[in-house]
Amino acid sequence: MSRLRLPALFAWLAFAPACGSSQIEGTKVCRRYPTTFIEAGLSYTCTFDVRILTCRDSSHFVVQDWWYAGSADFVQEAQVPNRILAQSRSFSTLGMVVTSSVLSTEYRYDGSARMVERHRRRSDVGGARDLDVTIYTSWDALGRPTTGTVSSSSGSGPITIRYDDAARRMDASNGESVTVDANGNVVHEVVVYGFSGAGVIDRTIQTTAEICL
């Protein structure tokens, strides 16, 4: 996985007023991120440590991680709705070997911090296998991808993406959708791998903390 400087999924420093992070004293840029939330009936507690946001459910058997090049990327990401600067994301279910699994997403960026590739895979007792790969080919003025090609076991084809910044929502032509709150944190997600199936994730954020540059 490679990533060139100026965190792609949110080189949004210049656009700080666009989303729910705050500017302080004219120079500070801040992000308010979840410290507790509920998702799929599970209660999570989150911590941010330099470059990793880690969220664990109360049993500690389910862990979600978001990795960044550094805290600057993490903060800047929230300044533009639905632009990603993370290097990777994972959802791990821990336990006995036969029940453990990891869903992982890796992101790759160009020299202008625009996402050029997203690679999703699943690893479990049966081994690792790709879920889909998306190559992005055009972007909007804020550096968010607008067109690309998706390849998966369910087929390959073009994809288009549109953004409704007033609603803080992203919708893709294959059915994927993401909505973020005023702080730039995901609260609703429709997950589609390739062009088949859809899973809905709703997240209720309960408490937050703030980090500033």
PLY file of the C-alpha trace (Angstrom):
ply
format ascii 1.0
element vertex 213
property float x
property float y
property float z
element edge 212
property int vertex1
property int vertex2
end_header
0.00 0.00 0.00
1.43 3.37 -0.94
0.37 6.86 -0.16
1.87 10.09 -1.31
2.07 13.17 0.86
-0.81 15.40 1.69
-3.39 12.99 2.94
-5.75 12.39 0.20
-8.94 11.66 1.84
-8.94 15.01 3.34
-6.53 17.59 2.26
-9.30 19.83 3.31
-7.42 22.29 5.38
-8.27 25.01 2.91
-11.94 24.15 3.22
-12.22 23.96 7.01
-15.62 25.68 7.28
-17.24 23.08 5.01
-17.82 20.41 7.65
-18.35 20.18 11.37
-14.82 20.61 12.60
-13.92 23.92 14.17
-11.31 26.57 13.58
-9.91 28.14 16.73
-7.99 31.43 17.00
-7.91 31.66 13.22
-5.13 29.08 12.81
-6.11 25.88 14.60
-8.03 23.22 12.73
-9.81 20.65 14.85
-11.72 17.43 14.54
-14.31 16.06 16.94
-14.30 12.27 16.75
-16.40 9.59 18.49
-15.26 8.15 21.81
-18.38 6.00 22.24
-21.00 4.86 19.75
-23.54 2.11 19.13
-23.50 0.05 15.93
-25.48 -3.12 15.16
-26.52 -3.30 18.81
-22.92 -3.23 20.04
-21.47 -0.49 22.24
-18.00 0.69 21.20
-15.35 2.72 22.98
-12.77 4.53 20.86
-9.30 5.98 21.36
-7.07 7.94 18.99
-3.31 7.49 19.32
-1.16 9.60 16.97
-2.30 7.90 13.76
-4.79 5.14 14.64
-8.43 5.43 15.65
-9.30 2.18 17.43
-12.83 1.27 18.46
-13.59 -1.87 20.50
-16.94 -3.28 21.47
-17.65 -3.98 25.14
-16.64 -7.66 24.76
-13.33 -6.67 23.07
-13.99 -9.36 20.45
-14.91 -6.85 17.73
-12.38 -4.16 16.78
-12.56 -1.43 14.17
-9.39 0.47 13.19
-8.71 3.42 10.93
-5.01 4.07 10.12
-3.63 7.45 9.02
-0.21 8.76 8.05
-0.47 11.03 11.10
-2.81 13.14 13.19
-2.80 15.92 10.56
-4.49 13.64 8.04
-7.00 12.53 10.65
-7.97 16.12 11.45
-7.93 17.38 7.87
-10.10 14.49 6.69
-13.13 15.90 8.46
-12.97 19.29 6.74
-14.67 18.10 3.53
-17.68 15.77 3.68
-16.97 12.25 2.42
-13.38 12.74 1.35
-11.09 10.05 2.77
-7.48 10.48 3.87
-7.08 7.21 5.74
-4.41 4.74 4.68
-6.48 1.72 5.67
-9.52 0.53 7.59
-10.26 -2.84 9.20
-13.11 -4.63 10.92
-11.89 -7.60 12.98
-13.93 -10.27 14.73
-11.70 -12.02 17.24
-12.19 -15.38 18.91
-11.52 -19.00 18.03
-9.66 -19.59 14.77
-12.78 -20.84 13.00
-14.76 -17.71 13.86
-12.09 -15.00 13.53
-12.16 -12.80 10.44
-10.85 -9.47 9.18
-12.44 -7.20 6.60
-9.81 -4.75 5.42
-9.73 -1.77 3.08
-6.58 -0.16 1.72
-6.46 3.22 -0.01
-3.88 4.55 -2.47
-3.41 8.20 -3.49
-1.66 10.25 -6.15
0.68 13.21 -5.64
-2.30 15.57 -5.35
-3.74 13.53 -2.47
-6.57 12.21 -4.63
-7.67 8.64 -4.06
-6.75 6.51 -7.05
-7.47 3.02 -5.71
-9.50 1.25 -3.04
-8.80 -2.43 -2.35
-11.09 -4.47 -0.08
-10.46 -8.05 1.06
-11.57 -10.60 3.64
-9.31 -12.91 5.65
-10.55 -15.85 7.73
-9.82 -19.51 8.39
-10.26 -20.17 4.67
-7.51 -17.71 3.75
-7.47 -14.23 2.21
-9.55 -13.26 -0.79
-10.28 -10.05 -2.63
-13.76 -8.59 -2.38
-13.30 -5.79 -4.90
-10.87 -3.26 -6.32
-11.92 0.19 -7.48
-9.69 2.33 -9.69
-10.71 6.00 -9.75
-10.23 8.09 -12.88
-11.70 11.53 -12.21
-12.27 13.79 -9.21
-14.19 16.91 -8.20
-12.66 20.26 -7.22
-12.24 19.04 -3.63
-10.29 15.96 -4.70
-13.07 13.42 -4.19
-13.43 10.65 -6.80
-16.36 10.96 -9.21
-15.79 8.12 -11.70
-13.93 4.84 -11.77
-14.03 1.13 -12.53
-14.93 -1.62 -10.05
-13.64 -5.18 -10.39
-14.99 -8.05 -8.29
-16.15 -11.64 -8.46
-19.65 -10.36 -9.18
-18.46 -8.51 -12.27
-16.61 -5.44 -13.45
-17.86 -2.14 -14.74
-17.85 1.63 -14.50
-18.98 3.54 -11.44
-20.03 7.16 -10.94
-20.13 8.98 -7.61
-22.03 12.11 -6.61
-21.92 14.23 -3.47
-24.66 16.18 -1.72
-22.68 18.37 0.65
-25.78 19.97 2.16
-26.87 16.50 3.29
-23.23 15.39 3.83
-23.95 12.34 1.68
-22.14 10.34 -1.01
-23.96 8.05 -3.42
-22.36 5.72 -5.96
-24.05 4.20 -8.99
-23.56 0.63 -7.68
-25.65 1.39 -4.58
-22.92 2.37 -2.13
-23.78 5.32 0.09
-22.19 7.17 3.01
-23.60 9.90 5.23
-21.46 11.78 7.74
-22.48 14.02 10.63
-21.54 17.67 11.14
-18.19 16.55 12.56
-17.32 14.47 9.50
-17.89 11.09 11.19
-19.78 8.32 9.39
-23.29 7.73 10.78
-24.88 5.76 7.93
-23.31 3.48 5.36
-24.62 1.20 2.63
-21.85 -1.29 1.86
-21.72 -2.97 -1.55
-18.90 -5.21 -2.75
-18.63 -4.91 -6.50
-22.17 -4.85 -7.86
-24.00 -7.36 -5.67
-25.62 -7.36 -2.25
-25.89 -4.49 0.17
-25.42 -4.17 3.91
-26.64 -1.21 5.93
-24.64 0.14 8.87
-26.12 2.76 11.19
-23.97 4.32 13.89
-25.27 6.36 16.82
-22.46 8.50 18.20
-22.88 9.13 21.92
-19.77 11.00 23.08
-16.88 12.72 21.33
-13.44 14.20 21.94
-11.55 16.90 20.07
-8.08 16.98 18.55
-6.54 20.12 17.04
-3.53 20.84 14.86
0 1
1 2
2 3
3 4
4 5
5 6
6 7
7 8
8 9
9 10
10 11
11 12
12 13
13 14
14 15
15 16
16 17
17 18
18 19
19 20
20 21
21 22
22 23
23 24
24 25
25 26
26 27
27 28
28 29
29 30
30 31
31 32
32 33
33 34
34 35
35 36
36 37
37 38
38 39
39 40
40 41
41 42
42 43
43 44
44 45
45 46
46 47
47 48
48 49
49 50
50 51
51 52
52 53
53 54
54 55
55 56
56 57
57 58
58 59
59 60
60 61
61 62
62 63
63 64
64 65
65 66
66 67
67 68
68 69
69 70
70 71
71 72
72 73
73 74
74 75
75 76
76 77
77 78
78 79
79 80
80 81
81 82
82 83
83 84
84 85
85 86
86 87
87 88
88 89
89 90
90 91
91 92
92 93
93 94
94 95
95 96
96 97
97 98
98 99
99 100
100 101
101 102
102 103
103 104
104 105
105 106
106 107
107 108
108 109
109 110
110 111
111 112
112 113
113 114
114 115
115 116
116 117
117 118
118 119
119 120
120 121
121 122
122 123
123 124
124 125
125 126
126 127
127 128
128 129
129 130
130 131
131 132
132 133
133 134
134 135
135 136
136 137
137 138
138 139
139 140
140 141
141 142
142 143
143 144
144 145
145 146
146 147
147 148
148 149
149 150
150 151
151 152
152 153
153 154
154 155
155 156
156 157
157 158
158 159
159 160
160 161
161 162
162 163
163 164
164 165
165 166
166 167
167 168
168 169
169 170
170 171
171 172
172 173
173 174
174 175
175 176
176 177
177 178
178 179
179 180
180 181
181 182
182 183
183 184
184 185
185 186
186 187
187 188
188 189
189 190
190 191
191 192
192 193
193 194
194 195
195 196
196 197
197 198
198 199
199 200
200 201
201 202
202 203
203 204
204 205
205 206
206 207
207 208
208 209
209 210
210 211
211 212
